[in-house]
Amino acid sequence: MLYSCYETKIFHLKIGIIGAGIAGLASAVRMACRGYEVEVFEANPHPGGKLSEIEVNGYRFDAGPSLFTMPQYVDELFMLAGLEPKLHFQYERLPIICEYFWEDGTRLTAFANQEAFAKEIREKLNIVPASLQKTLVDSQRKYELTGRTFLEKSLHRLDTWFTKDVAKAILQIPTLDLFTSMNKVNERYLQDPKLVQLFNRYATYNGSNPYKAPGLLSIIPHFEYGFGAFYPKNGMYNITKSIYSLAKQLGVKFYFNTKVEEIIIKNKQAVGLKVNNESRFYDRIISNMDIFHAYKKLLTKEKQPTRILNQQKSTSALIFYWGIKKQFPDLNLHNIFFSNHYKSEFEYLEAGKIYHDPTVYVNITSKYTPEDAPAGCENWFTMINVPYNSGQHWDSLIAEAHKNIIAKLNRILKVELEDFIECEEILDPRTIESKTASHLGALYGTSSNSRMAAFMRHPNFSRRIKNLYFCGGSVHPGGGIPLALLSAKIIDDIILK
Ligand SMILES: Cc1cc2nc3c(=O)[nH]c(=O)nc-3n(C[C@H](O)[C@H](O)[C@H](O)COP(=O)(O)OP(=O)(O)OC[C@H]3O[C@@H](n4cnc5c(N)ncnc54)[C@H](O)[C@@H]3O)c2cc1C
């Protein structure tokens, strides 16, 4: 045993959790480590929510997230339970973060090693290493000034604000690029349009638009180049499997195929859950479901935080899971095929449409886990960013995008991809919503296009209803696996206080 369980078994609490997404699972582990009795209700037959997997004709695919950063937040859960993380959850740091492709034939390998990456951009784009270095130093500086306060703590509690870290960040506001766009920050340091495009792409990591999102979002590259990009052994779904198995080991009870119908409120206090028309009583309730649906479906009689719920949503995704009966040695785990007109692509997304020349992302886990595809084949998770669902005619949009994506990949890779696709599954904003109850199929809750976005996410607790807490990608600090895991940590801190 590395560490003992939390030493805070002050009194017994019974905790009810709605949803076994990654934040629900992390909350379950944290509460169980405190010695509390925990029950989790999940509408799906399996844990993980967006972080799940599918199998098609002998191919395995991670269904949602494909990029893993900040693994320390997963390790921490094992350490809290007194276990050695490496014995239960393994991952490796990627030497190559991503392969980038442009239509004019330019190819760029984003090495994790900054010197190797600087050499690559000098050779391929003729850019002096200092430009890259300035960007990455700025990204790290912004992260160090704001990360601990804005990501690891509740923004909605006074004690967060009276700290040295906040005072330091406030003094640096003029240098945090809150009033300029991410694109402008990248143009300031990088000049070359291809490199600007590459660094603008980081806005999409939380479903935002680099031409609108504040320059403070340029902290995101630090997650990859500073802390590293990782691959969990046997794929992303192993994150879910490991945390789920830890929770069970700690005695958490799971109820699958079980949709919570109502949060029971008595005297402005959450006291239980209605499940299968029966009332079950708890001392604390943690909701991991999308905040919009939590209010609209489970808290229908309560006052709705309309301004927060009506925030602009993040983008969604269209994914083609393709079994490819060929191997592509030039491709890696993460591959990006850039649009010729990146700004137009985002203008289309803002207008609720799909651009005819989208940036295409191809994730191939069989590069690291060969068993994910039959011998001589590869499992392609092929994704483009699309708008959230506002009632578009998706079937025709998907057919059009399918054609455009294949044509683009054929042009760049000089193949006839149709000849090699032996099976296909599709995920679109409608199915993302129906499978995980994410409002309008948004991947990351609300978008971060406004400089106030961080303050407009729902707090991790209810101001009006006692003993009710919220975790997951649709509340503070936002979407993506690391932030969803942090939301569980923030709740843990608040419940303790
Ligand atoms: C296609 C795609 C690609 C992504 N790529 C990345 C990436 O590369 N890297 C990254 O870090 N993040 C990525 N993300 C985002 C990341 O997956 C999410 O931010 C994160 O998984 C959200 O976790 P969550 O805890 O909010 O729960 P969710 O995954 O949203 O799960 C919520 C759970 O609650 C359950 N639920 C809802 N209502 C009820 C109810 N009434 N009763 C019982 N259960 C209920 C749902 O069934 C679901 O299982 C991606 C997401 C998608 C969809």
The ligand as an SDF file (V2000), in Angstrom:
LIG
                    3D

 53 58  0  0  0  0  0  0  0  0999 V2000
  -16.3490   11.9250  -30.0780 C   0  0  0  0  0  0  0  0  0  0  0  0
  -15.7050   12.5010  -28.8600 C   0  0  0  0  0  0  0  0  0  0  0  0
  -14.3570   12.7940  -28.8600 C   0  0  0  0  0  0  0  0  0  0  0  0
  -13.7510   13.3220  -27.7200 C   0  0  0  0  0  0  0  0  0  0  0  0
  -12.3890   13.4900  -27.6980 N   0  0  0  0  0  0  0  0  0  0  0  0
  -11.7740   13.7610  -26.5270 C   0  0  0  0  0  0  0  0  0  0  0  0
  -10.3640   13.6100  -26.4010 C   0  0  0  0  0  0  0  0  0  0  0  0
   -9.6800   13.2340  -27.3720 O   0  0  0  0  0  0  0  0  0  0  0  0
   -9.7870   13.8690  -25.2030 N   0  0  0  0  0  0  0  0  0  0  0  0
  -10.5300   14.2520  -24.1030 C   0  0  0  0  0  0  0  0  0  0  0  0
   -9.9550   14.4660  -23.0340 O   0  0  0  0  0  0  0  0  0  0  0  0
  -11.8750   14.3680  -24.1910 N   0  0  0  0  0  0  0  0  0  0  0  0
  -12.5120   14.1210  -25.3620 C   0  0  0  0  0  0  0  0  0  0  0  0
  -13.8730   14.1430  -25.4410 N   0  0  0  0  0  0  0  0  0  0  0  0
  -14.6380   14.6610  -24.2990 C   0  0  0  0  0  0  0  0  0  0  0  0
  -14.7570   13.6510  -23.1680 C   0  0  0  0  0  0  0  0  0  0  0  0
  -15.1690   12.4170  -23.6820 O   0  0  0  0  0  0  0  0  0  0  0  0
  -15.8010   14.1380  -22.1830 C   0  0  0  0  0  0  0  0  0  0  0  0
  -15.5360   15.4660  -21.7670 O   0  0  0  0  0  0  0  0  0  0  0  0
  -15.8650   13.2590  -20.9370 C   0  0  0  0  0  0  0  0  0  0  0  0
  -15.8010   11.8940  -21.2600 O   0  0  0  0  0  0  0  0  0  0  0  0
  -17.1700   13.6050  -20.2460 C   0  0  0  0  0  0  0  0  0  0  0  0
  -17.3420   12.8130  -19.1350 O   0  0  0  0  0  0  0  0  0  0  0  0
  -18.5280   13.0550  -18.1470 P   0  0  0  0  0  0  0  0  0  0  0  0
  -18.0700   12.5890  -16.8080 O   0  0  0  0  0  0  0  0  0  0  0  0
  -19.0450   14.4380  -18.2550 O   0  0  0  0  0  0  0  0  0  0  0  0
  -19.6870   12.0410  -18.5340 O   0  0  0  0  0  0  0  0  0  0  0  0
  -20.4090   11.5910  -19.8810 P   0  0  0  0  0  0  0  0  0  0  0  0
  -19.4590   10.8150  -20.6850 O   0  0  0  0  0  0  0  0  0  0  0  0
  -21.1460   12.7020  -20.5060 O   0  0  0  0  0  0  0  0  0  0  0  0
  -21.4380   10.5450  -19.2420 O   0  0  0  0  0  0  0  0  0  0  0  0
  -22.5940   10.9150  -18.5260 C   0  0  0  0  0  0  0  0  0  0  0  0
  -23.2860    9.6130  -18.1440 C   0  0  0  0  0  0  0  0  0  0  0  0
  -24.4920    9.9250  -17.4490 O   0  0  0  0  0  0  0  0  0  0  0  0
  -25.4800    8.9730  -17.8470 C   0  0  0  0  0  0  0  0  0  0  0  0
  -26.8000    9.5290  -17.5790 N   0  0  0  0  0  0  0  0  0  0  0  0
  -27.3300   10.6650  -18.1200 C   0  0  0  0  0  0  0  0  0  0  0  0
  -28.5770   10.8550  -17.6320 N   0  0  0  0  0  0  0  0  0  0  0  0
  -28.8220    9.8320  -16.7460 C   0  0  0  0  0  0  0  0  0  0  0  0
  -29.9260    9.5060  -15.9150 C   0  0  0  0  0  0  0  0  0  0  0  0
  -31.0410   10.2360  -15.8650 N   0  0  0  0  0  0  0  0  0  0  0  0
  -29.8260    8.3840  -15.1390 N   0  0  0  0  0  0  0  0  0  0  0  0
  -28.7070    7.6190  -15.1620 C   0  0  0  0  0  0  0  0  0  0  0  0
  -27.6330    7.8940  -15.9480 N   0  0  0  0  0  0  0  0  0  0  0  0
  -27.6930    8.9870  -16.7160 C   0  0  0  0  0  0  0  0  0  0  0  0
  -25.2120    8.7930  -19.3300 C   0  0  0  0  0  0  0  0  0  0  0  0
  -25.7740    7.5950  -19.8210 O   0  0  0  0  0  0  0  0  0  0  0  0
  -23.6900    8.7910  -19.3700 C   0  0  0  0  0  0  0  0  0  0  0  0
  -23.1620    7.4860  -19.2390 O   0  0  0  0  0  0  0  0  0  0  0  0
  -14.5270   13.6210  -26.5710 C   0  0  0  0  0  0  0  0  0  0  0  0
  -15.8940   13.3440  -26.5710 C   0  0  0  0  0  0  0  0  0  0  0  0
  -16.4820   12.7450  -27.6900 C   0  0  0  0  0  0  0  0  0  0  0  0
  -17.9580   12.4000  -27.6600 C   0  0  0  0  0  0  0  0  0  0  0  0
  1  2  1  0
  2  3  1  0
  2 52  2  0
  3  4  2  0
  4  5  1  0
  4 50  1  0
  5  6  2  0
  6  7  1  0
  6 13  1  0
  7  8  2  0
  7  9  1  0
  9 10  1  0
 10 11  2  0
 10 12  1  0
 12 13  2  0
 13 14  1  0
 14 15  1  0
 14 50  1  0
 15 16  1  0
 16 17  1  0
 16 18  1  0
 18 19  1  0
 18 20  1  0
 20 21  1  0
 20 22  1  0
 22 23  1  0
 23 24  1  0
 24 25  2  0
 24 26  1  0
 24 27  1  0
 27 28  1  0
 28 29  2  0
 28 30  1  0
 28 31  1  0
 31 32  1  0
 32 33  1  0
 33 34  1  0
 33 48  1  0
 34 35  1  0
 35 36  1  0
 35 46  1  0
 36 37  1  0
 36 45  1  0
 37 38  2  0
 38 39  1  0
 39 40  1  0
 39 45  2  0
 40 41  1  0
 40 42  2  0
 42 43  1  0
 43 44  2  0
 44 45  1  0
 46 47  1  0
 46 48  1  0
 48 49  1  0
 50 51  2  0
 51 52  1  0
 52 53  1  0
M  END
$$$$
